[in-house]
Structure formats: structure tokens, C-alpha cells
């Protein structure tokens, strides 16, 4: 009988995204220039990460635009 080795599922490796790029992506999404799905494909980031950034940084972004 042949033994077949099971290969583990490979997760997609993501690189760390800088703070400036996060704010830039969130700003584009809020202005309606780009959708979350398109941003995930364009910047090679998961959609769940973008949702997390929006939840975390959207109030910070609103404060910055209000003060400017």
C-alpha cells in the first residue's frame, strides 16, 4: 500500500501594511472611489482586514478631516 503524505493547507502570506496606506485605503472607500472588494484585490489585503481597519480607524479619519 502506498502512503500518501498529506500536505497542509497553505495560507496566503500577507505583508504588513503601513499606517499611511491603511488611511489611504479607508479614505478611498469612504469617498466612494473604490469598493472594499476592489481594494482587497488591488492592494493584496484581505477583506476582513479592511473591515477591521474601517472599524478601528474610521473615527480617527473623521476627526482628522474635521480638524483640517
PyMOL Python script that loads the backbone (N, CA, C, O; Angstrom):
from pymol import cmd

cmd.read_pdbstr("""\
ATOM      1  N   UNK A   1       0.834  -1.184   0.000  1.00  0.00           N
ATOM      2  CA  UNK A   1       0.000   0.000   0.000  1.00  0.00           C
ATOM      3  C   UNK A   1       0.879   1.247   0.000  1.00  0.00           C
ATOM      4  O   UNK A   1       1.857   1.333   0.742  1.00  0.00           O
ATOM      5  N   UNK A   2       0.523   2.184  -0.822  1.00  0.00           N
ATOM      6  CA  UNK A   2       1.303   3.428  -0.887  1.00  0.00           C
ATOM      7  C   UNK A   2       0.820   4.399   0.176  1.00  0.00           C
ATOM      8  O   UNK A   2      -0.379   4.574   0.393  1.00  0.00           O
ATOM      9  N   UNK A   3       1.781   5.020   0.826  1.00  0.00           N
ATOM     10  CA  UNK A   3       1.422   6.033   1.815  1.00  0.00           C
ATOM     11  C   UNK A   3       1.505   7.400   1.160  1.00  0.00           C
ATOM     12  O   UNK A   3       2.542   7.788   0.621  1.00  0.00           O
ATOM     13  N   UNK A   4       0.429   8.102   1.214  1.00  0.00           N
ATOM     14  CA  UNK A   4       0.449   9.455   0.655  1.00  0.00           C
ATOM     15  C   UNK A   4       0.529  10.453   1.808  1.00  0.00           C
ATOM     16  O   UNK A   4      -0.246  10.402   2.764  1.00  0.00           O
ATOM     17  N   UNK A   5       1.466  11.334   1.684  1.00  0.00           N
ATOM     18  CA  UNK A   5       1.632  12.349   2.725  1.00  0.00           C
ATOM     19  C   UNK A   5       0.649  13.475   2.470  1.00  0.00           C
ATOM     20  O   UNK A   5       0.510  13.966   1.350  1.00  0.00           O
ATOM     21  N   UNK A   6      -0.013  13.861   3.511  1.00  0.00           N
ATOM     22  CA  UNK A   6      -0.959  14.969   3.389  1.00  0.00           C
ATOM     23  C   UNK A   6      -0.199  16.274   3.520  1.00  0.00           C
ATOM     24  O   UNK A   6       0.571  16.467   4.461  1.00  0.00           O
ATOM     25  N   UNK A   7      -0.417  17.153   2.586  1.00  0.00           N
ATOM     26  CA  UNK A   7       0.206  18.468   2.669  1.00  0.00           C
ATOM     27  C   UNK A   7      -0.760  19.415   3.349  1.00  0.00           C
ATOM     28  O   UNK A   7      -1.952  19.419   3.040  1.00  0.00           O
ATOM     29  N   UNK A   8      -0.261  20.211   4.264  1.00  0.00           N
ATOM     30  CA  UNK A   8      -1.155  21.149   4.959  1.00  0.00           C
ATOM     31  C   UNK A   8      -1.622  22.256   4.017  1.00  0.00           C
ATOM     32  O   UNK A   8      -0.961  22.587   3.033  1.00  0.00           O
ATOM     33  N   UNK A   9      -2.756  22.803   4.346  1.00  0.00           N
ATOM     34  CA  UNK A   9      -3.275  23.925   3.562  1.00  0.00           C
ATOM     35  C   UNK A   9      -2.331  25.107   3.704  1.00  0.00           C
ATOM     36  O   UNK A   9      -1.853  25.422   4.794  1.00  0.00           O
ATOM     37  N   UNK A  10      -2.083  25.730   2.611  1.00  0.00           N
ATOM     38  CA  UNK A  10      -1.194  26.886   2.636  1.00  0.00           C
ATOM     39  C   UNK A  10      -2.021  28.154   2.732  1.00  0.00           C
ATOM     40  O   UNK A  10      -2.866  28.433   1.882  1.00  0.00           O
ATOM     41  N   UNK A  11      -1.766  28.901   3.764  1.00  0.00           N
ATOM     42  CA  UNK A  11      -2.442  30.184   3.902  1.00  0.00           C
ATOM     43  C   UNK A  11      -1.703  31.205   3.071  1.00  0.00           C
ATOM     44  O   UNK A  11      -0.492  31.107   2.869  1.00  0.00           O
ATOM     45  N   UNK A  12      -2.428  32.164   2.602  1.00  0.00           N
ATOM     46  CA  UNK A  12      -1.820  33.221   1.812  1.00  0.00           C
ATOM     47  C   UNK A  12      -1.018  34.129   2.731  1.00  0.00           C
ATOM     48  O   UNK A  12      -1.514  34.577   3.765  1.00  0.00           O
ATOM     49  N   UNK A  13       0.198  34.391   2.354  1.00  0.00           N
ATOM     50  CA  UNK A  13       1.069  35.241   3.160  1.00  0.00           C
ATOM     51  C   UNK A  13       0.802  36.696   2.805  1.00  0.00           C
ATOM     52  O   UNK A  13       0.832  37.076   1.634  1.00  0.00           O
ATOM     53  N   UNK A  14       0.543  37.501   3.817  1.00  0.00           N
ATOM     54  CA  UNK A  14       0.322  38.918   3.620  1.00  0.00           C
ATOM     55  C   UNK A  14       1.475  39.695   4.250  1.00  0.00           C
ATOM     56  O   UNK A  14       2.000  39.319   5.298  1.00  0.00           O
ATOM     57  N   UNK A  15       1.850  40.765   3.602  1.00  0.00           N
ATOM     58  CA  UNK A  15       2.871  41.631   4.165  1.00  0.00           C
ATOM     59  C   UNK A  15       2.191  42.678   5.027  1.00  0.00           C
ATOM     60  O   UNK A  15       1.015  42.990   4.835  1.00  0.00           O
ATOM     61  N   UNK A  16       2.937  43.215   5.976  1.00  0.00           N
ATOM     62  CA  UNK A  16       2.370  44.250   6.830  1.00  0.00           C
ATOM     63  C   UNK A  16       2.091  45.497   6.002  1.00  0.00           C
ATOM     64  O   UNK A  16       2.852  45.862   5.106  1.00  0.00           O
ATOM     65  N   UNK A  17       0.996  46.122   6.327  1.00  0.00           N
ATOM     66  CA  UNK A  17       0.578  47.330   5.616  1.00  0.00           C
ATOM     67  C   UNK A  17       0.822  48.514   6.537  1.00  0.00           C
ATOM     68  O   UNK A  17       0.468  48.475   7.716  1.00  0.00           O
ATOM     69  N   UNK A  18       1.423  49.559   6.003  1.00  0.00           N
ATOM     70  CA  UNK A  18       1.725  50.733   6.800  1.00  0.00           C
ATOM     71  C   UNK A  18       0.485  51.527   7.164  1.00  0.00           C
ATOM     72  O   UNK A  18      -0.567  51.394   6.540  1.00  0.00           O
ATOM     73  N   UNK A  19       0.631  52.354   8.187  1.00  0.00           N
ATOM     74  CA  UNK A  19      -0.492  53.153   8.691  1.00  0.00           C
ATOM     75  C   UNK A  19      -1.009  54.123   7.628  1.00  0.00           C
ATOM     76  O   UNK A  19      -2.218  54.308   7.484  1.00  0.00           O
ATOM     77  N   UNK A  20      -0.083  54.744   6.883  1.00  0.00           N
ATOM     78  CA  UNK A  20      -0.484  55.706   5.842  1.00  0.00           C
ATOM     79  C   UNK A  20      -1.324  55.027   4.766  1.00  0.00           C
ATOM     80  O   UNK A  20      -2.323  55.583   4.309  1.00  0.00           O
ATOM     81  N   UNK A  21      -0.916  53.821   4.361  1.00  0.00           N
ATOM     82  CA  UNK A  21      -1.669  53.105   3.327  1.00  0.00           C
ATOM     83  C   UNK A  21      -3.046  52.695   3.837  1.00  0.00           C
ATOM     84  O   UNK A  21      -4.025  52.732   3.091  1.00  0.00           O
ATOM     85  N   UNK A  22      -3.120  52.306   5.103  1.00  0.00           N
ATOM     86  CA  UNK A  22      -4.416  51.956   5.690  1.00  0.00           C
ATOM     87  C   UNK A  22      -5.372  53.137   5.622  1.00  0.00           C
ATOM     88  O   UNK A  22      -6.520  52.991   5.201  1.00  0.00           O
ATOM     89  N   UNK A  23      -4.897  54.309   6.038  1.00  0.00           N
ATOM     90  CA  UNK A  23      -5.749  55.500   5.998  1.00  0.00           C
ATOM     91  C   UNK A  23      -6.115  55.874   4.573  1.00  0.00           C
ATOM     92  O   UNK A  23      -7.230  56.330   4.318  1.00  0.00           O
ATOM     93  N   UNK A  24      -5.185  55.686   3.638  1.00  0.00           N
ATOM     94  CA  UNK A  24      -5.454  55.987   2.234  1.00  0.00           C
ATOM     95  C   UNK A  24      -6.549  55.082   1.687  1.00  0.00           C
ATOM     96  O   UNK A  24      -7.448  55.548   0.987  1.00  0.00           O
ATOM     97  N   UNK A  25      -6.479  53.790   2.002  1.00  0.00           N
ATOM     98  CA  UNK A  25      -7.497  52.840   1.533  1.00  0.00           C
ATOM     99  C   UNK A  25      -8.856  53.170   2.145  1.00  0.00           C
ATOM    100  O   UNK A  25      -9.871  53.167   1.449  1.00  0.00           O
ATOM    101  N   UNK A  26      -8.875  53.454   3.452  1.00  0.00           N
ATOM    102  CA  UNK A  26     -10.132  53.800   4.127  1.00  0.00           C
ATOM    103  C   UNK A  26     -10.728  55.070   3.527  1.00  0.00           C
ATOM    104  O   UNK A  26     -11.940  55.158   3.327  1.00  0.00           O
ATOM    105  N   UNK A  27      -9.881  56.044   3.243  1.00  0.00           N
ATOM    106  CA  UNK A  27     -10.343  57.296   2.661  1.00  0.00           C
ATOM    107  C   UNK A  27     -10.961  57.066   1.288  1.00  0.00           C
ATOM    108  O   UNK A  27     -12.002  57.642   0.973  1.00  0.00           O
ATOM    109  N   UNK A  28     -10.331  56.233   0.473  1.00  0.00           N
ATOM    110  CA  UNK A  28     -10.884  55.935  -0.850  1.00  0.00           C
ATOM    111  C   UNK A  28     -12.234  55.242  -0.737  1.00  0.00           C
ATOM    112  O   UNK A  28     -13.144  55.523  -1.516  1.00  0.00           O
ATOM    113  N   UNK A  29     -12.370  54.337   0.229  1.00  0.00           N
ATOM    114  CA  UNK A  29     -13.628  53.619   0.405  1.00  0.00           C
ATOM    115  C   UNK A  29     -14.723  54.570   0.890  1.00  0.00           C
ATOM    116  O   UNK A  29     -15.854  54.500   0.410  1.00  0.00           O
ATOM    117  N   UNK A  30     -14.403  55.455   1.832  1.00  0.00           N
ATOM    118  CA  UNK A  30     -15.394  56.406   2.346  1.00  0.00           C
ATOM    119  C   UNK A  30     -15.838  57.393   1.274  1.00  0.00           C
ATOM    120  O   UNK A  30     -17.000  57.798   1.253  1.00  0.00           O
ATOM    121  N   UNK A  31     -14.933  57.785   0.386  1.00  0.00           N
ATOM    122  CA  UNK A  31     -15.278  58.733  -0.674  1.00  0.00           C
ATOM    123  C   UNK A  31     -15.985  58.071  -1.843  1.00  0.00           C
ATOM    124  O   UNK A  31     -16.424  58.759  -2.765  1.00  0.00           O
ATOM    125  N   UNK A  32     -16.105  56.747  -1.823  1.00  0.00           N
ATOM    126  CA  UNK A  32     -16.794  56.038  -2.892  1.00  0.00           C
ATOM    127  C   UNK A  32     -15.959  55.859  -4.136  1.00  0.00           C
ATOM    128  O   UNK A  32     -16.493  55.531  -5.195  1.00  0.00           O
ATOM    129  N   UNK A  33     -14.651  56.068  -4.033  1.00  0.00           N
ATOM    130  CA  UNK A  33     -13.788  55.914  -5.196  1.00  0.00           C
ATOM    131  C   UNK A  33     -13.506  54.449  -5.506  1.00  0.00           C
ATOM    132  O   UNK A  33     -13.204  54.099  -6.647  1.00  0.00           O
ATOM    133  N   UNK A  34     -13.605  53.594  -4.491  1.00  0.00           N
ATOM    134  CA  UNK A  34     -13.236  52.198  -4.650  1.00  0.00           C
ATOM    135  C   UNK A  34     -14.095  51.371  -3.694  1.00  0.00           C
ATOM    136  O   UNK A  34     -14.485  51.852  -2.630  1.00  0.00           O
ATOM    137  N   UNK A  35     -14.385  50.132  -4.076  1.00  0.00           N
ATOM    138  CA  UNK A  35     -15.141  49.253  -3.183  1.00  0.00           C
ATOM    139  C   UNK A  35     -14.179  48.447  -2.319  1.00  0.00           C
ATOM    140  O   UNK A  35     -12.980  48.389  -2.591  1.00  0.00           O
ATOM    141  N   UNK A  36     -14.714  47.833  -1.289  1.00  0.00           N
ATOM    142  CA  UNK A  36     -13.877  47.037  -0.396  1.00  0.00           C
ATOM    143  C   UNK A  36     -13.309  45.833  -1.135  1.00  0.00           C
ATOM    144  O   UNK A  36     -12.147  45.476  -0.943  1.00  0.00           O
ATOM    145  N   UNK A  37     -14.124  45.205  -1.981  1.00  0.00           N
ATOM    146  CA  UNK A  37     -13.646  44.049  -2.738  1.00  0.00           C
ATOM    147  C   UNK A  37     -12.527  44.441  -3.689  1.00  0.00           C
ATOM    148  O   UNK A  37     -11.523  43.737  -3.794  1.00  0.00           O
ATOM    149  N   UNK A  38     -12.694  45.558  -4.380  1.00  0.00           N
ATOM    150  CA  UNK A  38     -11.674  46.006  -5.323  1.00  0.00           C
ATOM    151  C   UNK A  38     -10.400  46.428  -4.586  1.00  0.00           C
ATOM    152  O   UNK A  38      -9.297  46.172  -5.069  1.00  0.00           O
ATOM    153  N   UNK A  39     -10.541  47.064  -3.437  1.00  0.00           N
ATOM    154  CA  UNK A  39      -9.377  47.470  -2.654  1.00  0.00           C
ATOM    155  C   UNK A  39      -8.601  46.246  -2.169  1.00  0.00           C
ATOM    156  O   UNK A  39      -7.370  46.255  -2.149  1.00  0.00           O
ATOM    157  N   UNK A  40      -9.320  45.200  -1.782  1.00  0.00           N
ATOM    158  CA  UNK A  40      -8.662  43.980  -1.319  1.00  0.00           C
ATOM    159  C   UNK A  40      -7.843  43.354  -2.438  1.00  0.00           C
ATOM    160  O   UNK A  40      -6.738  42.867  -2.198  1.00  0.00           O
ATOM    161  N   UNK A  41      -8.367  43.360  -3.645  1.00  0.00           N
ATOM    162  CA  UNK A  41      -7.636  42.803  -4.780  1.00  0.00           C
ATOM    163  C   UNK A  41      -6.486  43.704  -5.193  1.00  0.00           C
ATOM    164  O   UNK A  41      -5.388  43.225  -5.474  1.00  0.00           O
ATOM    165  N   UNK A  42      -6.732  45.002  -5.231  1.00  0.00           N
ATOM    166  CA  UNK A  42      -5.728  45.951  -5.713  1.00  0.00           C
ATOM    167  C   UNK A  42      -4.507  46.028  -4.800  1.00  0.00           C
ATOM    168  O   UNK A  42      -3.372  46.068  -5.274  1.00  0.00           O
ATOM    169  N   UNK A  43      -4.746  46.049  -3.490  1.00  0.00           N
ATOM    170  CA  UNK A  43      -3.645  46.212  -2.536  1.00  0.00           C
ATOM    171  C   UNK A  43      -3.217  44.887  -1.902  1.00  0.00           C
ATOM    172  O   UNK A  43      -2.370  44.871  -1.009  1.00  0.00           O
ATOM    173  N   UNK A  44      -3.802  43.774  -2.365  1.00  0.00           N
ATOM    174  CA  UNK A  44      -3.451  42.434  -1.897  1.00  0.00           C
ATOM    175  C   UNK A  44      -3.591  42.313  -0.378  1.00  0.00           C
ATOM    176  O   UNK A  44      -2.671  41.899   0.326  1.00  0.00           O
ATOM    177  N   UNK A  45      -4.780  42.690   0.093  1.00  0.00           N
ATOM    178  CA  UNK A  45      -5.103  42.662   1.519  1.00  0.00           C
ATOM    179  C   UNK A  45      -6.432  41.930   1.664  1.00  0.00           C
ATOM    180  O   UNK A  45      -7.273  41.999   0.767  1.00  0.00           O
ATOM    181  N   UNK A  46      -6.633  41.240   2.763  1.00  0.00           N
ATOM    182  CA  UNK A  46      -7.892  40.529   2.953  1.00  0.00           C
ATOM    183  C   UNK A  46      -9.025  41.517   3.260  1.00  0.00           C
ATOM    184  O   UNK A  46      -8.809  42.591   3.823  1.00  0.00           O
ATOM    185  N   UNK A  47     -10.235  41.113   2.870  1.00  0.00           N
ATOM    186  CA  UNK A  47     -11.394  41.978   3.121  1.00  0.00           C
ATOM    187  C   UNK A  47     -11.654  42.124   4.605  1.00  0.00           C
ATOM    188  O   UNK A  47     -12.073  43.189   5.059  1.00  0.00           O
ATOM    189  N   UNK A  48     -11.413  41.074   5.366  1.00  0.00           N
ATOM    190  CA  UNK A  48     -11.645  41.158   6.807  1.00  0.00           C
ATOM    191  C   UNK A  48     -10.703  42.168   7.448  1.00  0.00           C
ATOM    192  O   UNK A  48     -11.082  42.844   8.405  1.00  0.00           O
ATOM    193  N   UNK A  49      -9.489  42.279   6.938  1.00  0.00           N
ATOM    194  CA  UNK A  49      -8.553  43.290   7.454  1.00  0.00           C
ATOM    195  C   UNK A  49      -9.074  44.692   7.174  1.00  0.00           C
ATOM    196  O   UNK A  49      -8.992  45.577   8.026  1.00  0.00           O
ATOM    197  N   UNK A  50      -9.606  44.886   5.983  1.00  0.00           N
ATOM    198  CA  UNK A  50     -10.127  46.211   5.623  1.00  0.00           C
ATOM    199  C   UNK A  50     -11.328  46.560   6.496  1.00  0.00           C
ATOM    200  O   UNK A  50     -11.452  47.698   6.950  1.00  0.00           O
ATOM    201  N   UNK A  51     -12.211  45.598   6.734  1.00  0.00           N
ATOM    202  CA  UNK A  51     -13.345  45.851   7.628  1.00  0.00           C
ATOM    203  C   UNK A  51     -12.860  46.218   9.025  1.00  0.00           C
ATOM    204  O   UNK A  51     -13.421  47.107   9.665  1.00  0.00           O
ATOM    205  N   UNK A  52     -11.818  45.537   9.499  1.00  0.00           N
ATOM    206  CA  UNK A  52     -11.254  45.831  10.816  1.00  0.00           C
ATOM    207  C   UNK A  52     -10.667  47.235  10.852  1.00  0.00           C
ATOM    208  O   UNK A  52     -10.869  47.969  11.820  1.00  0.00           O
ATOM    209  N   UNK A  53      -9.938  47.615   9.793  1.00  0.00           N
ATOM    210  CA  UNK A  53      -9.345  48.958   9.750  1.00  0.00           C
ATOM    211  C   UNK A  53     -10.421  50.027   9.751  1.00  0.00           C
ATOM    212  O   UNK A  53     -10.287  51.047  10.426  1.00  0.00           O
ATOM    213  N   UNK A  54     -11.495  49.796   8.994  1.00  0.00           N
ATOM    214  CA  UNK A  54     -12.581  50.775   8.935  1.00  0.00           C
ATOM    215  C   UNK A  54     -13.200  50.945  10.316  1.00  0.00           C
ATOM    216  O   UNK A  54     -13.480  52.063  10.748  1.00  0.00           O
ATOM    217  N   UNK A  55     -13.408  49.830  11.001  1.00  0.00           N
ATOM    218  CA  UNK A  55     -13.984  49.893  12.341  1.00  0.00           C
ATOM    219  C   UNK A  55     -13.046  50.619  13.303  1.00  0.00           C
ATOM    220  O   UNK A  55     -13.490  51.391  14.152  1.00  0.00           O
ATOM    221  N   UNK A  56     -11.753  50.366  13.163  1.00  0.00           N
ATOM    222  CA  UNK A  56     -10.772  50.915  14.101  1.00  0.00           C
ATOM    223  C   UNK A  56     -10.398  52.359  13.786  1.00  0.00           C
ATOM    224  O   UNK A  56     -10.277  53.176  14.699  1.00  0.00           O
ATOM    225  N   UNK A  57     -10.214  52.683  12.514  1.00  0.00           N
ATOM    226  CA  UNK A  57      -9.654  53.979  12.147  1.00  0.00           C
ATOM    227  C   UNK A  57     -10.648  54.969  11.555  1.00  0.00           C
ATOM    228  O   UNK A  57     -10.277  56.115  11.300  1.00  0.00           O
ATOM    229  N   UNK A  58     -11.891  54.571  11.328  1.00  0.00           N
ATOM    230  CA  UNK A  58     -12.822  55.495  10.682  1.00  0.00           C
ATOM    231  C   UNK A  58     -13.098  56.706  11.561  1.00  0.00           C
ATOM    232  O   UNK A  58     -13.223  57.814  11.039  1.00  0.00           O
ATOM    233  N   UNK A  59     -13.197  56.538  12.867  1.00  0.00           N
ATOM    234  CA  UNK A  59     -13.425  57.687  13.739  1.00  0.00           C
ATOM    235  C   UNK A  59     -12.196  58.588  13.746  1.00  0.00           C
ATOM    236  O   UNK A  59     -12.327  59.811  13.777  1.00  0.00           O
ATOM    237  N   UNK A  60     -11.004  57.995  13.719  1.00  0.00           N
ATOM    238  CA  UNK A  60      -9.774  58.773  13.659  1.00  0.00           C
ATOM    239  C   UNK A  60      -9.718  59.568  12.359  1.00  0.00           C
ATOM    240  O   UNK A  60      -9.317  60.732  12.359  1.00  0.00           O
ATOM    241  N   UNK A  61     -10.115  58.953  11.262  1.00  0.00           N
ATOM    242  CA  UNK A  61     -10.123  59.633   9.968  1.00  0.00           C
ATOM    243  C   UNK A  61     -11.126  60.786   9.970  1.00  0.00           C
ATOM    244  O   UNK A  61     -10.841  61.855   9.429  1.00  0.00           O
ATOM    245  N   UNK A  62     -12.288  60.579  10.569  1.00  0.00           N
ATOM    246  CA  UNK A  62     -13.297  61.637  10.622  1.00  0.00           C
ATOM    247  C   UNK A  62     -12.805  62.805  11.455  1.00  0.00           C
ATOM    248  O   UNK A  62     -13.074  63.958  11.121  1.00  0.00           O
ATOM    249  N   UNK A  63     -12.084  62.523  12.539  1.00  0.00           N
ATOM    250  CA  UNK A  63     -11.544  63.583  13.379  1.00  0.00           C
ATOM    251  C   UNK A  63     -10.509  64.391  12.600  1.00  0.00           C
ATOM    252  O   UNK A  63     -10.487  65.619  12.682  1.00  0.00           O
ATOM    253  N   UNK A  64      -9.655  63.704  11.848  1.00  0.00           N
ATOM    254  CA  UNK A  64      -8.606  64.382  11.079  1.00  0.00           C
ATOM    255  C   UNK A  64      -9.200  65.258   9.985  1.00  0.00           C
ATOM    256  O   UNK A  64      -8.707  66.363   9.762  1.00  0.00           O
ATOM    257  N   UNK A  65     -10.239  64.805   9.297  1.00  0.00           N
ATOM    258  CA  UNK A  65     -10.844  65.613   8.241  1.00  0.00           C
ATOM    259  C   UNK A  65     -11.622  66.776   8.846  1.00  0.00           C
ATOM    260  O   UNK A  65     -11.711  67.843   8.239  1.00  0.00           O
ATOM    261  N   UNK A  66     -12.180  66.581  10.023  1.00  0.00           N
ATOM    262  CA  UNK A  66     -12.914  67.664  10.678  1.00  0.00           C
ATOM    263  C   UNK A  66     -11.989  68.766  11.155  1.00  0.00           C
ATOM    264  O   UNK A  66     -12.365  69.938  11.149  1.00  0.00           O
ATOM    265  N   UNK A  67     -10.785  68.403  11.567  1.00  0.00           N
ATOM    266  CA  UNK A  67      -9.832  69.393  12.067  1.00  0.00           C
ATOM    267  C   UNK A  67      -9.119  70.118  10.931  1.00  0.00           C
ATOM    268  O   UNK A  67      -8.651  71.242  11.113  1.00  0.00           O
ATOM    269  N   UNK A  68      -9.029  69.484   9.754  1.00  0.00           N
ATOM    270  CA  UNK A  68      -8.282  70.067   8.639  1.00  0.00           C
ATOM    271  C   UNK A  68      -9.009  71.228   8.008  1.00  0.00           C
ATOM    272  O   UNK A  68      -8.508  71.825   7.055  1.00  0.00           O
TER     273      UNK A  68
END
""", "prot")
cmd.dss("prot")
cmd.show_as("cartoon", "prot")
cmd.util.cbc("prot")
cmd.orient("prot")
